Amino acid sequence: MPRPRNPSAPYSRYRAGVPGQPKAVVLPPKCELPVPPIPPQVEDVWTDHQKALWRSLWESPQATQWDDAAGLTVAVLVTYSQAILTGTASAWQAQEARYTAEALGLTPAAMQKLNWRIAEADSDD
């Protein structure tokens, strides 16, 4: 007899077609929604790299699932990422960057927990 499902981990051992399991949310390969403006608090202090990362995150498949309130969370991730890449981040900033990326569904583990998967891109080859 199979082991019963753990109700506190509803997406554990997700298998397609299992009765009672929600279907995966299929994300498009790229978010076609307009990129929100950069928050005014950081617009003048961000580097070109940070502005490009902002655009890249808002064009990611996961961005299709974010609402307007995610803007500040994405801004925090961009700021922490720059600190990590330049070697000026503290340990707590690096940890917060990881948590922020997970909250936005940007890591494989977070995508699995959220039951998201990215659709295959159409190729014109």
C-alpha positions in Angstrom: 0.0 0.0 0.0 1.5 3.4 -1.0 2.5 5.8 1.7 -0.2 8.5 2.4 0.4 12.0 1.1 1.7 14.5 3.6 -1.0 17.3 3.9 1.5 19.8 5.1 3.5 19.4 1.8 0.7 19.5 -0.8 3.1 19.6 -3.8 5.5 16.9 -2.5 6.1 14.1 -5.0 4.0 15.8 -7.6 3.1 13.4 -10.4 1.0 14.4 -13.3 -2.3 12.6 -13.5 -2.6 11.7 -9.8 -6.1 12.4 -8.6 -6.4 15.2 -6.2 -3.1 16.8 -7.3 -3.4 20.2 -8.9 -2.2 20.6 -12.5 1.1 22.4 -13.0 0.9 26.0 -14.0 2.6 26.2 -17.4 4.5 29.5 -17.8 5.3 30.9 -21.3 9.0 31.0 -22.2 9.0 34.8 -21.9 6.7 37.3 -20.2 5.2 39.6 -22.9 3.8 42.1 -20.4 5.3 45.6 -20.3 8.3 46.0 -18.0 7.3 48.2 -15.1 9.3 51.4 -14.5 12.2 51.2 -12.2 11.3 52.4 -8.7 12.2 56.1 -8.3 14.1 55.4 -5.1 16.8 53.6 -7.1 16.5 54.9 -10.6 19.4 57.4 -10.3 21.7 55.1 -8.3 21.4 51.8 -10.2 24.1 50.9 -12.7 23.3 49.9 -16.3 23.9 46.3 -15.3 21.2 46.6 -12.5 18.8 48.2 -15.0 19.4 45.3 -17.4 18.8 42.8 -14.6 15.5 44.6 -13.8 14.3 44.2 -17.4 15.5 40.6 -17.6 13.7 39.6 -14.4 10.4 41.2 -15.6 10.8 39.4 -18.9 11.3 36.0 -17.2 8.5 33.4 -17.4 7.9 33.8 -13.6 7.0 37.4 -14.1 3.7 36.4 -15.6 2.7 35.3 -12.1 3.8 38.5 -10.3 1.5 41.4 -9.5 2.3 45.1 -9.1 3.3 44.5 -5.5 6.3 42.4 -6.6 8.1 45.5 -7.9 9.8 46.3 -4.6 10.7 42.7 -4.1 12.3 42.6 -7.5 14.1 45.8 -6.8 15.5 44.4 -3.5 16.7 41.3 -5.4 18.5 43.5 -8.0 20.2 45.5 -5.3 21.3 42.4 -3.3 22.5 40.8 -6.5 24.7 43.7 -7.3 26.2 43.7 -3.8 26.9 40.0 -4.1 28.5 40.3 -7.5 30.8 43.2 -6.4 31.8 41.4 -3.2 30.3 44.0 -0.9 27.4 41.9 0.3 27.1 40.8 3.9 26.1 37.3 4.8 22.6 38.4 5.6 22.3 40.1 2.2 23.3 37.0 0.4 20.8 35.0 2.5 18.0 37.5 1.8 18.8 37.4 -1.9 18.3 33.7 -1.9 15.0 34.0 0.0 13.9 36.8 -2.3 14.7 34.7 -5.4 12.7 31.8 -3.9 9.7 34.0 -3.0 9.6 35.2 -6.7 9.7 31.6 -7.9 13.1 32.0 -9.6 14.8 28.9 -8.3 14.1 25.3 -9.4 13.0 24.4 -5.8 10.6 27.3 -5.7 9.2 26.5 -9.1 8.6 22.9 -7.9 6.9 24.1 -4.7 4.7 26.5 -6.7 4.0 23.8 -9.2 5.2 25.9 -12.1 6.9 24.7 -15.2 8.1 26.6 -18.2 6.7 25.7 -21.6 9.0 24.7 -24.4 9.9 27.7 -26.7 8.8 27.4 -30.3 11.8 27.2 -32.5 11.8 28.3 -36.1 14.8 26.2 -37.0 
